[in-house]
């Protein structure tokens, strides 16, 4: 594939549009969530916890690809706002697991509504078959990046 000049010519604009689309999508969501009083950093933490509660701070920092110290400050703010709580881990006494509070769930539900409406608005004119193909391509790219990144770290 890399030897085909036509394919090589397509790679640069594809990569540019992929990165730009990701940034613009995130910015669009960020503007939607601002009405809820949430910064991008906070809404990312809350959405991730809604997908996988009872994770540790270390696991969450890894998933969000942020420094543990930055995450601690975010978690302190969310805990002070009554949206999360830290509990001792049953598996590791040194670790704390993170849990959404009852007060967080209405906010999470609203965030999910906003996310769904945003996806509908953004993808409105994209035919389902194109979405299937794009999803397959993005899954392959993600898998390849995972391999390449693991090769760099291992």
C-alpha angles and dihedrals in degrees: 000000000000091000094059107097091208091054093045089052090054096049099072097051090042091054091045094050092044092054093042092048091051092051093045092047091051091047091050091052091045090057090049093050093047087076085064091053093250128136119215091255092053097045091049091054093047094047092048092049090050088057096044117016122183092043120142124247090249093052091047093049089051093048093048091041094230133127116271091235091056090049092051090058091048092049091048089055093046091047091049088050089055094243100114139021133202119225131183112265115246089212100046122025091202093057132073124213122217123232134181114235125229087256091060097057098073088051091048090049090052091047090052091050090051091047092051092048090047092052090050092050095045097044097035096117098039113104116232092244090055089050090052092051093044091050091051091049093048091048089054091048091049092049091049092048089050090055093046093047092048089051089054093048098041 
